[in-house]
């Protein structure tokens, strides 16, 4: 009996370049999400104005991501499906990161806000171009879902490495100890982003060809596809709720500075988070061979909600208690962050299997849109913090902030802690509700993928599914 060999369709160089890309992309995303709010607030722009501008940018996202998803499915370059887009992204993402964080100091507050809004729109646009094709690329590199899960889970860890490096390096650079401006830090990190994101465009191979035409659907069919793909809806409803309420990153540097005496404390927080994640990462591939991916994800998401509430209750009286609780939370958080975007290929396979429409560009555009939509956590955090009489700040770095000795009221600090821990805990708990109705499992997704690739018939796949979909 002939057996399909699919465990290693990709080469070592391809996988390494794929993970390298995620490291660079993770640096870009984490630098923006982790530093942008602090950077803007230290430019003297009012909380409400910053929050309003961020929301306005996301309205553009509602159009640009969908538009690019359609373009991605309609435009087929001779040199490949995903790779040509990635060659554009590897240059434009670093360039736009530099522009966002180099607002000229001589501008008025209104002009600064306009510079930010326009540059942020452009950054979001090029980030979409970087995000949709890279996730689709894994479906073109290999048709085996186990290999995809392995590649994507390690890619998520690579993105976390980029996040960790960025948080550590950038925090030190702009802290009272480093004294760098945010603009200088952006230039240094942008160079690293380019070097890390470039190799995949020249090393990866698009070897998987689907059996149906991926660009043969109308806008009405596209909408019907989204409506009919219930698992895409349910998973990304969880993802959006949990992400939008994760307001911690918007205020993390201020939490470190005002509660624990130095912005550098956030680097200790990153270490406390990174150690359990680093211990977990090498075991993930082995764990997924024995445990269904979604089941592991669900219970980790539940544990994340609970441990975040523990961090809130632990308070700010002891740095070491705070770090210990953060380390405890990082165990389920590491699982969630490793697996959270590995479900899009699954819902793509389900969508094609159930509807016959290969609208992967739309599915990955929804993923990209959701990933950027959750940055509404920043304006949400600012809106809530604004209810607690936060005092505006004008400083280029935490070194300047320390010299000026700007303090905040007890009311403002209480609001800061609520935004940092209580709101994320509540959001993580509420987000579990749609996951209760997500039923795809690894066994069934592999059958769907095999049918979609033409190695078995749809009837053969349906006969072996664990449930009726």
MIMIZA-815718 format. One line per field, with one value per residue (C-alpha): x, y negated, z; residue in one letter. Coordinates in steps of 0.1 Angstrom, whole numbers. Each point is the difference from the previous one (the first is absolute). Example, Ala and Ser with C-alpha at 12.3 -4.5 7.8 and 13.67 -1.06 7.14 Angstrom:
BEGIN
x <- [123;14] .
y <- [45;-34] .
z <- [78;-7] .
aa <- [A;S] .
This chain:
BEGIN
x <- [0;15;4;2;32;-8;18;28;-11;20;37;20;9;-36;-12;29;-7;-38;8;25;-28;-23;28;4;-37;-5;26;-20;-33;12;20;-31;-25;23;16;-25;-24;29;17;-31;-9;36;-5;-25;-31;-32;-13;-33;16;24;-28;-22;28;7;-37;-2;30;-18;-30;24;11;-36;3;37;2;-30;12;34;-16;-19;31;20;-25;-4;36;23;36;21;27;-24;-31;14;37;-4;-20;25;28;-19;-7;36;9;-31;-7;34;-2;-35;10;28;-24;-27;25;17;-26;19;2;-7;-35;-31;-20;-26;26;17;-34;-4;35;-8;-34;13;32;-20;-24;29;17;-33;-3;35;-4;-30;22;25;-26;-25;26;23;-28;-13;36;0;-30;20;32;-17;-33;5;-19;23;30;-19;-9;37;13;-26;4;37;-6;-22;29;23;-24;2;38;-3;-24;23;31;-18;-15;34;21;-25;-10;37;6;-29;3;15;32;3;-12;-6;-29;-28;10;36;-12;-24;29;22;-29;-11;34;-4;-35;12;28;-23;-30;19;13;-35;-7;29;2;-36;-18;-36;-5;-36;-27;-37;-25;-25;3;6;-11;-33;-24;-20;-4;-33;16;28;-26;-18;34;6;-36;2;34;-13;33;18;-26;1;38;6;-28;20;32;-14;-17;31;23;-19;-3;37;9;31;25;-13;10;28;28;-20;-9;37;10;-27;-6;35;23;15;-11;27;-22;-20;31;-2;-36;11;25;-26;-22;27;15;-32;-7;36;-3;-34;9;22;-27;-28;5;1;-31;-20;7;-19;-25;-26;11;-33;-6;35;-7;-34;11;31;-22;-21;30;13;-32;3;37;-4;-26;25;25;-26;-7;37;3;31;13;27;21;9;-36;-9;27;-8;-37;10;22;-29;-23;26;-4;-35;7;29;-22;-27;26;16;-32;-23;6;4;-37;-4;13;-25;-30;13;-1;-35;-12;12;-13;-34;-6;23;13;38;-2;32;9;-32;6;36;-12;-24;28;22;-29;-7;36;0;-35;12;23;-32;12;21;-27;-23;26;5;-38;-2;31;-13;-29;25;15;33;24;14;38;25;33;22;10;-3;33;-18;-30;22;16;-33;-13;-36;-23;-35;-29;-11;-32;20;22;-30;-13;34;0;-36;9;31;-15;-38;-13;21;-11;-37;5;18;-28;-28;19;-2;-38;3;27;-26;-15;32;1;28;26;34;-13;-29;21;26;-28;-14;35;6;-33;7;34;-16;18;-34;-36;-23;-23;29;8;-36;-1;29;-9;-6;-32;-23;11] .
y <- [0;-33;-26;-37;-15;-35;-5;-19;-17;-31;-4;-12;-33;-7;6;-21;-29;3;-2;-28;-20;3;-11;-32;-5;5;-27;-24;8;0;-32;-18;15;-1;-35;-20;-11;-10;-18;-20;-8;-13;-23;-21;12;3;35;-5;-12;29;25;-16;1;37;9;-20;20;32;-12;-1;36;11;-9;6;35;12;-18;17;34;-4;-11;29;25;-17;-10;29;-10;23;1;14;-5;-13;-6;-32;-17;10;-17;-33;5;7;-36;-20;13;-12;-33;-8;9;-26;-27;7;-6;-30;-28;-33;-18;-34;9;-12;26;0;5;28;17;-2;13;30;7;0;20;25;6;7;22;20;4;14;22;16;6;17;21;15;15;15;20;11;10;29;15;-2;14;32;17;20;-16;15;-16;-32;0;7;-28;-25;8;-6;-31;-13;6;-17;-30;1;0;-32;-14;8;-14;-32;-4;4;-20;-28;-4;-4;-24;-24;5;-24;22;1;-35;7;-17;22;-10;12;33;4;-4;26;25;-6;11;33;4;-2;25;25;-4;2;37;17;-19;17;34;12;20;1;36;8;-6;2;19;-29;-36;-23;-32;12;-15;-31;-26;16;34;-15;-13;33;17;-21;6;37;6;1;11;-30;-22;17;1;-36;-12;15;-15;-35;-1;13;-23;-33;4;9;-37;10;-7;-36;-10;25;-25;-24;28;8;-36;-12;31;16;-31;7;6;28;21;9;19;21;6;12;24;13;7;14;26;22;-5;10;32;7;-7;31;22;-14;22;32;-12;-6;36;13;-28;-16;-35;-18;18;-11;-35;-3;10;-21;-30;7;2;-33;-18;14;-8;-35;-6;14;-26;-28;13;2;-37;-23;2;26;1;37;11;-18;16;35;-4;-13;31;23;-17;4;38;0;-33;17;28;-25;-23;30;15;-29;-6;36;4;-21;28;23;-22;-5;38;2;-29;16;34;-12;-26;9;-36;-4;-36;3;-36;-11;23;-12;-37;5;14;-30;-24;16;-2;-37;-6;13;-30;-18;11;-31;-25;20;-2;-37;-7;19;-17;-34;6;-1;-35;10;-30;-7;4;-16;19;17;29;13;-17;-34;12;8;-34;-18;21;1;19;14;-1;30;1;1;28;20;-4;10;33;7;-4;21;31;0;-9;27;26;-8;0;33;16;-13;10;36;1;3;27;22;4;7;37;5;25;11;33;-15;-29;24;19;-32;-11;33;-3;-36;11;28;29;14;-7;-22;30;20;-29;-4;37;-4;-33;2;-21;-15;-35] .
z <- [0;-11;27;-6;13;12;33;-15;-32;9;3;30;-17;-8;36;15;-24;8;37;-5;-18;30;23;-20;-4;37;7;-22;15;36;-3;-13;24;30;-5;-21;28;23;-29;-8;36;5;-31;19;-19;20;9;-17;-32;-2;7;-27;-26;7;-4;-33;-13;7;-21;-29;9;-4;-37;-7;13;-19;-31;2;7;-33;-18;14;-13;-34;-9;-9;-7;-22;27;26;21;33;-6;-22;27;27;-20;2;37;10;-10;8;35;13;-19;13;36;-2;-13;27;28;-14;4;-4;33;-14;-11;19;20;-28;-27;21;2;-38;-6;23;-16;-36;8;21;-29;-23;26;4;-38;-5;30;-16;-31;24;19;-24;-24;27;15;-34;-9;25;-19;-32;16;13;-2;32;29;26;-17;-3;37;9;-23;12;37;-2;-21;28;24;-24;0;38;-2;-21;26;28;-17;-9;34;17;-24;-7;36;11;-29;9;38;24;-1;-38;-8;-38;-17;-14;-36;4;15;-30;-25;18;2;-36;-13;19;-13;-36;5;16;-23;-33;-3;-3;-33;-17;18;4;-28;-9;-9;9;-27;9;-21;-3;-13;29;-18;-15;26;0;28;9;2;21;25;0;6;31;12;-6;16;35;15;-15;16;34;3;-10;22;29;-14;-3;34;18;-20;2;38;5;8;20;-28;-5;35;10;0;22;24;4;4;24;21;1;-5;-34;-36;0;23;-31;-12;32;-8;-35;16;24;-30;-23;23;3;-38;-9;20;-16;-36;-7;14;-21;-31;22;20;-32;-11;30;8;-24;-8;7;33;12;-12;17;35;-3;-9;31;22;-15;11;35;5;-13;27;25;-12;6;35;8;-3;-2;35;-8;-32;6;6;-32;-20;14;-10;-34;-4;10;-25;-28;0;-15;-18;-18;-13;-11;-18;-16;-14;-5;-37;-10;-3;-32;-22;17;-7;-36;-5;15;-21;-32;10;10;-27;-29;1;5;14;21;-8;18;29;5;-5;28;21;-9;6;34;9;-6;14;34;1;9;35;-1;-5;23;27;-6;2;33;14;-10;24;28;-4;-17;-3;-35;-4;-24;-1;-26;22;36;8;-7;19;31;-2;0;29;-14;24;-3;25;20;-21;-32;13;10;-36;-13;19;-10;-37;4;17;8;-34;-17;25;-6;-38;0;19;-22;-32;10;-8;-39;5;16;-35;-19;-9;-26;10;-14;-13;-20;-14;-14;-18;-14;-11;-17;-19;-10;-13;-20;17;12;-11;19;7;14;23;12;8;24;17;37;-3;-26;-10] .
aa <- [X;X;X;X;X;X;X;X;X;X;X;X;X;X;X;X;X;X;X;X;X;X;X;X;X;X;X;X;X;X;X;X;X;X;X;X;X;X;X;X;X;X;X;X;X;X;X;X;X;X;X;X;X;X;X;X;X;X;X;X;X;X;X;X;X;X;X;X;X;X;X;X;X;X;X;X;X;X;X;X;X;X;X;X;X;X;X;X;X;X;X;X;X;X;X;X;X;X;X;X;X;X;X;X;X;X;X;X;X;X;X;X;X;X;X;X;X;X;X;X;X;X;X;X;X;X;X;X;X;X;X;X;X;X;X;X;X;X;X;X;X;X;X;X;X;X;X;X;X;X;X;X;X;X;X;X;X;X;X;X;X;X;X;X;X;X;X;X;X;X;X;X;X;X;X;X;X;X;X;X;X;X;X;X;X;X;X;X;X;X;X;X;X;X;X;X;X;X;X;X;X;X;X;X;X;X;X;X;X;X;X;X;X;X;X;X;X;X;X;X;X;X;X;X;X;X;X;X;X;X;X;X;X;X;X;X;X;X;X;X;X;X;X;X;X;X;X;X;X;X;X;X;X;X;X;X;X;X;X;X;X;X;X;X;X;X;X;X;X;X;X;X;X;X;X;X;X;X;X;X;X;X;X;X;X;X;X;X;X;X;X;X;X;X;X;X;X;X;X;X;X;X;X;X;X;X;X;X;X;X;X;X;X;X;X;X;X;X;X;X;X;X;X;X;X;X;X;X;X;X;X;X;X;X;X;X;X;X;X;X;X;X;X;X;X;X;X;X;X;X;X;X;X;X;X;X;X;X;X;X;X;X;X;X;X;X;X;X;X;X;X;X;X;X;X;X;X;X;X;X;X;X;X;X;X;X;X;X;X;X;X;X;X;X;X;X;X;X;X;X;X;X;X;X;X;X;X;X;X;X;X;X;X;X;X;X;X;X;X;X;X;X;X;X;X;X;X;X;X;X;X;X;X;X;X;X;X;X;X;X;X;X;X;X;X;X;X;X;X;X;X;X;X;X;X;X;X;X;X;X;X;X;X;X;X;X;X;X;X] .
